[in-house]
């Protein structure tokens, strides 16, 4: 991750620390994944269930602070079923 602010990034949760109410994630981009951690508060988590280690999430409002990168919001990435030929047909 560069010094410039990234406002949205897909990341993989590496750890959830419920007692301290935050989680740590790393970019899912192979070029950046081992370099930079991004933390987010569990208060800003927008999922129905707490985040889990290994879960792919979307972090937004990512900003650099003295101690590292932080996301202002985090949410799970839902499964979207691909559209098929049959699903586009209109019944007569």
SVG drawing of the C-alpha trace seen along z (x, -y; Angstrom):
<svg xmlns="http://www.w3.org/2000/svg" viewBox="-47 -10 53 32">
<polyline fill="none" stroke="black" stroke-width="0.4" points="0.0,0.0 1.3,-3.4 1.3,-6.5 -1.6,-7.8 -5.0,-7.1 -6.9,-4.1 -10.6,-4.6 -11.7,-1.0 -9.9,2.3 -10.7,6.0 -8.9,7.7 -8.6,11.0 -9.2,11.0 -6.1,12.3 -7.3,12.0 -10.3,10.9 -9.7,9.6 -13.1,9.4 -11.8,8.5 -10.2,5.4 -13.0,4.9 -10.9,4.8 -9.8,6.9 -6.7,7.0 -6.8,7.7 -4.3,7.8 -5.0,6.8 -6.1,9.6 -3.8,8.1 -0.9,10.6 1.5,7.7 0.5,6.1 -0.8,8.9 2.2,9.6 3.3,5.9 0.6,3.9 -2.0,4.6 -5.3,2.7 -7.2,2.6 -10.9,1.9 -13.1,1.6 -15.8,4.1 -18.1,1.2 -17.9,0.3 -18.5,3.9 -21.6,4.1 -22.2,7.9 -24.9,9.9 -22.2,12.0 -18.8,11.1 -15.9,11.3 -13.9,14.5 -10.3,15.3 -9.8,16.0 -13.0,14.1 -12.7,11.7 -14.1,8.3 -14.5,4.9 -12.8,2.1 -13.8,-1.5 -12.5,-4.8 -9.0,-3.4 -6.7,-6.0 -3.1,-6.2 -2.5,-7.0 0.7,-7.2 0.4,-3.5 -0.8,-2.3 -3.7,-1.9 -7.3,-1.9 -10.7,-1.4 -13.7,-3.5 -16.1,-0.8 -15.9,2.9 -18.4,5.4 -18.6,8.9 -18.6,9.5 -21.8,11.4 -22.1,14.2 -23.8,13.1 -25.1,15.8 -24.0,15.4 -26.7,14.6 -27.4,17.5 -29.2,17.6 -32.2,19.3 -32.5,16.7 -32.8,13.9 -35.7,15.5 -39.1,14.0 -42.0,16.4 -44.9,15.9"/>
</svg>
